[in-house]
Structure formats: structure tokens, C-alpha cells
Amino acid sequence: MTHCTSFTQEQRNMSTLRVGIAGYGVVGKRRRAVVDSRPDMKTVAVCDRFFESGGRMDDGIVFHSDYRTLLEENLDVLFVCLTNDVAAEVTIAGLRKGLHVFCEKPPGRDLADIQAVVQTEKECPGLKLMYGFNHRHHESVRDALEIVQSGELGHIINLKGVYGKSKLITFNQPDWRTKRSIAGGGVLLDQGIHLVDLMRLFSGGDFEEVHSFISNSYWNYDIEDNAYALMKTKCGVVGMLHSSATQWRHRFHLDITLERGGVILSGILSGSKSYGAETLAVIRANPDDNGDPKEQITRYNNDPSWENEISVFADAIKHGRVIHSGSSLEALKTMQLVYKIYCADAQWKETYKLTDCVEEL
């Protein structure tokens, strides 16, 4: 039986949250910078397999070579910034240790990983678990969602999205992303999952009918370098998605058509700065515009998404609030849709024996 402990409300309000970071690469270091900029959180220990042993950094932070010894530290919160093959394992270990956990996307290599996490979370009702679907916290996405949910432009008719990069490994990333045994999937699971998540978020419903073509014919790894999907919700909202590792000009684009106009998200501010300016175009159609309606374009020059995201997590811990955006349920549903896309291509499903695919997902 799992035993999970958690803060009382008084402890949440008074304590500075002691943070451990499992995985101290680019993302782990970026998470630390945000954590340590807050008055209510402080990084006290990290781990990474590149450390040969344990020790202490010049700034006093304790480091470990294994997450198991990291979890012996006096922590309140664990950030999991590890490879897909161990992300769920370490998330579960953190929860069982009585820690609040923030885990980067994807939640694991496959559906079994996230399902195991969800089961453990149910056994630890006093703890907070959040997943790092960072794009939800970009200001352009937040503003677009507010407009769509206001109803001023009517209901959504369709969504068309492209998210692509020029290689499976870009900007000196480690090569584990090309290995199915570690990554679990290719560009769709690694990068395209953000677009899958946003299309679920905006559509307001789950895509029940899915058709797809999955390909690895260009880079020739045993993971996909292109995924094309045509999807429909129960309410008739249609989504078209292309996740690509052969997009020579890096691109993020989500075009949402509504009954009385549309919103277009284009570009995304990222560490690489290679996806262009982050903009939101709002289109308000009328019968006399002859297909050339007025549009208002907002350009976003700063990216507070990392701060916004951790603020939501910290607030949930300190004040006992429910995590909605980035919850384990949202992570599970997004992973289910990723697998629906994989399994809708019968040849891909058969080739890679995707036994996690269940028809009634």
C-alpha cells in the first residue's frame, strides 16, 4: 500500500517550498532559474546521470547522480525533467515519497506509463501533480482561448495546425529522442504533443474519429518523422494536424475558424528563437468583406510562460487549489489522442506492435 504525506494548509502558507530537480539539463536548469526567482520556492538539490557522484556545488546546491538518493533529501517538491523512459517511474517515486510533483511532457513513453501515474496519484489525494504542457501558458494562447471561450465569434468549425522542425534532434539535443526504447515515439510525441494538447484545449471536446498517415521514410529511424491526422469531435469540430521533422523552416501555426471569424496563432517564442515572432490574429467576418475581413494582430515580445506555469503549480500547493490545466487527466487524454493518431494508421500500428492502442479510447 502506498503511504503519502502532505502539508497541512498552515504549512503550505508559511513554508518556503524546498525543491529537488531530477534531470539537470537545459530544461532542468531553466526550471531552477524560475523556481529560485520566487520568494516561496528554493532549489536545494538536483540529480543528473552526468554527475559521476554526489557532492555540493559552489552555490550550495547538493547534487546526486541518481534520483533515488535525491529523494532522500529533505524536499517538498520534485521537478521531473528526465527522459521519457523514466519520467513516469520517477514521478511515481516522488508521489510515494510524499512530494508534490511537476513533470515535463510527455508523461511517459506510452499510455501504460501515464495510467500507472494516475493510479498512484489517486492513492495520494493530498499531493499536487502537474504536467508541463508549457504552450498553454503562452500569453498568445491564453488570449486566444479567452476570445474563443467568450463566444463572441460563435462556435468552432475547424482547426488547422502545423508544428514542425527540420530534424528530430535540433540545437545539440541528446540523441535519445531517436531511440524508440527510450523516447517511445518521434516528432508527434516529442514536439507535436503540444499541438495535440492545444487542439484538445480549444475544441472543448475529445476527437473521437481519427484518420492518419504516419511516416519515418526520410530520417529512417524507428520513430516517426511526420504525422498527418484528420480528426472529428462528437460535436462535429474537425481538426487537421501535421507534426513534422522535415519542416525546413521551423513553424508553429494554429488556425481556428469560428462561425463569425477566427483566431490564428503563429510563431512561438522559444529558446531557439527559430519559430518566428509570436502573434495572434483575430478576424471578425461580416457579409460585406468579400473574403478579406479586418483583422487585428498582436505581437508578443516576451515569454512569461515558464513563470506563469510554475506560478499555477505553486499556487495550487500553497492554497490547496485544484490543478485543471496540466492535470494528470489532461495529460492522459492528450496521450490517448496521440495514440489514436498512431493507431489510425493500420500499417504503423502493426509494424510497431502498439498494443497500448485500445479502440474505445
HUDA-V391250 format. One record per backbone hydrogen bond with DSSP energy under -1.0 kcal/mol. NH is the residue of the N-H (numbers start at 1). CO is the residue of the C=O. E is the energy in kcal/mol with one decimal. If there is no record, write none. Layout:
nh=NH co=CO e=E
nh=NH co=CO e=E
This chain:
nh=12 co=8 e=-2.2
nh=13 co=9 e=-1.9
nh=14 co=10 e=-1.5
nh=15 co=11 e=-2.3
nh=17 co=40 e=-2.8
nh=19 co=42 e=-2.9
nh=20 co=77 e=-2.5
nh=21 co=45 e=-1.9
nh=22 co=79 e=-3.3
nh=23 co=47 e=-2.7
nh=29 co=25 e=-2.5
nh=30 co=26 e=-1.8
nh=31 co=27 e=-2.7
nh=32 co=28 e=-2.1
nh=33 co=29 e=-2.0
nh=34 co=30 e=-1.6
nh=35 co=31 e=-2.8
nh=36 co=32 e=-3.0
nh=38 co=35 e=-1.5
nh=42 co=17 e=-2.4
nh=44 co=19 e=-2.8
nh=45 co=19 e=-1.3
nh=46 co=62 e=-2.4
nh=47 co=21 e=-2.1
nh=48 co=64 e=-2.0
nh=51 co=48 e=-1.7
nh=55 co=63 e=-2.1
nh=57 co=61 e=-3.2
nh=60 co=57 e=-2.0
nh=62 co=44 e=-2.0
nh=63 co=55 e=-2.7
nh=64 co=46 e=-1.6
nh=70 co=66 e=-1.5
nh=71 co=67 e=-2.1
nh=72 co=69 e=-1.0
nh=73 co=70 e=-1.9
nh=75 co=73 e=-1.5
nh=76 co=18 e=-3.1
nh=77 co=18 e=-2.2
nh=78 co=100 e=-3.0
nh=79 co=20 e=-2.8
nh=80 co=102 e=-3.1
nh=81 co=22 e=-3.3
nh=86 co=83 e=-1.4
nh=87 co=83 e=-1.1
nh=90 co=86 e=-2.5
nh=91 co=87 e=-2.1
nh=92 co=88 e=-2.7
nh=93 co=89 e=-2.1
nh=94 co=90 e=-2.5
nh=95 co=91 e=-2.2
nh=96 co=92 e=-2.5
nh=97 co=93 e=-1.2
nh=98 co=95 e=-1.8
nh=99 co=94 e=-2.4
nh=100 co=76 e=-2.2
nh=101 co=128 e=-2.5
nh=102 co=78 e=-2.6
nh=103 co=130 e=-2.6
nh=104 co=80 e=-2.4
nh=114 co=110 e=-1.3
nh=115 co=111 e=-2.5
nh=116 co=112 e=-1.9
nh=117 co=113 e=-1.7
nh=118 co=114 e=-2.5
nh=119 co=115 e=-1.9
nh=120 co=116 e=-1.9
nh=121 co=117 e=-2.9
nh=122 co=118 e=-1.8
nh=124 co=121 e=-1.6
nh=127 co=124 e=-1.9
nh=130 co=101 e=-2.1
nh=131 co=326 e=-3.1
nh=132 co=103 e=-2.6
nh=133 co=131 e=-1.8
nh=134 co=132 e=-1.7
nh=136 co=133 e=-1.6
nh=137 co=134 e=-2.0
nh=138 co=135 e=-1.4
nh=142 co=138 e=-2.4
nh=143 co=139 e=-2.7
nh=144 co=140 e=-2.3
nh=145 co=141 e=-2.7
nh=146 co=142 e=-2.0
nh=147 co=143 e=-1.9
nh=148 co=144 e=-2.6
nh=149 co=145 e=-2.9
nh=150 co=146 e=-1.2
nh=154 co=151 e=-1.7
nh=157 co=257 e=-3.3
nh=158 co=257 e=-1.4
nh=159 co=238 e=-2.3
nh=160 co=255 e=-2.4
nh=161 co=240 e=-3.1
nh=162 co=253 e=-2.6
nh=163 co=242 e=-2.3
nh=164 co=251 e=-2.7
nh=165 co=244 e=-2.3
nh=178 co=175 e=-2.1
nh=179 co=176 e=-1.8
nh=182 co=179 e=-1.4
nh=183 co=179 e=-3.3
nh=184 co=180 e=-1.5
nh=187 co=224 e=-1.9
nh=190 co=186 e=-2.4
nh=191 co=187 e=-2.0
nh=192 co=187 e=-3.2
nh=194 co=191 e=-1.9
nh=196 co=192 e=-2.5
nh=197 co=193 e=-2.4
nh=198 co=194 e=-2.2
nh=199 co=195 e=-2.5
nh=200 co=196 e=-1.9
nh=201 co=197 e=-2.3
nh=202 co=198 e=-2.8
nh=203 co=199 e=-1.9
nh=204 co=200 e=-1.4
nh=208 co=232 e=-1.5
nh=209 co=232 e=-2.2
nh=211 co=230 e=-2.4
nh=213 co=228 e=-2.1
nh=215 co=226 e=-2.7
nh=225 co=215 e=-2.7
nh=226 co=215 e=-1.8
nh=227 co=243 e=-2.4
nh=228 co=213 e=-2.7
nh=229 co=241 e=-2.5
nh=230 co=211 e=-2.7
nh=231 co=239 e=-2.9
nh=232 co=209 e=-2.2
nh=233 co=237 e=-2.4
nh=236 co=233 e=-1.7
nh=238 co=157 e=-1.6
nh=239 co=231 e=-2.6
nh=240 co=159 e=-2.6
nh=241 co=229 e=-2.5
nh=242 co=161 e=-1.8
nh=243 co=227 e=-2.5
nh=244 co=163 e=-2.0
nh=245 co=225 e=-3.1
nh=247 co=165 e=-2.4
nh=248 co=246 e=-1.1
nh=251 co=164 e=-2.1
nh=253 co=162 e=-2.3
nh=254 co=265 e=-2.8
nh=255 co=160 e=-2.9
nh=256 co=263 e=-3.0
nh=257 co=158 e=-2.5
nh=258 co=261 e=-3.0
nh=259 co=155 e=-1.6
nh=260 co=153 e=-2.8
nh=261 co=258 e=-1.0
nh=262 co=283 e=-2.1
nh=263 co=256 e=-2.0
nh=264 co=281 e=-2.4
nh=265 co=254 e=-3.0
nh=266 co=279 e=-2.1
nh=267 co=252 e=-2.8
nh=279 co=266 e=-2.9
nh=280 co=298 e=-2.2
nh=281 co=264 e=-2.4
nh=282 co=296 e=-2.6
nh=283 co=262 e=-3.2
nh=284 co=294 e=-1.4
nh=285 co=260 e=-1.2
nh=289 co=286 e=-1.7
nh=292 co=289 e=-1.9
nh=296 co=282 e=-2.4
nh=298 co=280 e=-2.6
nh=300 co=278 e=-3.0
nh=308 co=304 e=-3.0
nh=309 co=305 e=-2.6
nh=310 co=306 e=-1.9
nh=311 co=307 e=-2.1
nh=312 co=308 e=-1.9
nh=313 co=309 e=-1.8
nh=314 co=310 e=-3.1
nh=315 co=311 e=-2.4
nh=316 co=312 e=-1.9
nh=317 co=313 e=-1.8
nh=318 co=314 e=-3.0
nh=319 co=315 e=-2.2
nh=327 co=324 e=-1.5
nh=331 co=327 e=-2.3
nh=332 co=328 e=-2.5
nh=333 co=329 e=-2.5
nh=334 co=330 e=-2.3
nh=335 co=331 e=-2.4
nh=336 co=332 e=-2.5
nh=337 co=333 e=-1.9
nh=338 co=334 e=-2.2
nh=339 co=335 e=-2.3
nh=340 co=336 e=-2.0
nh=341 co=337 e=-2.2
nh=342 co=338 e=-2.2
nh=343 co=339 e=-2.9
nh=344 co=340 e=-1.5
nh=345 co=342 e=-1.1
nh=349 co=345 e=-2.6
nh=350 co=346 e=-2.1
nh=351 co=347 e=-2.8
nh=352 co=348 e=-2.1
nh=354 co=349 e=-1.8
nh=355 co=353 e=-2.3
nh=357 co=354 e=-1.7
nh=361 co=358 e=-1.8
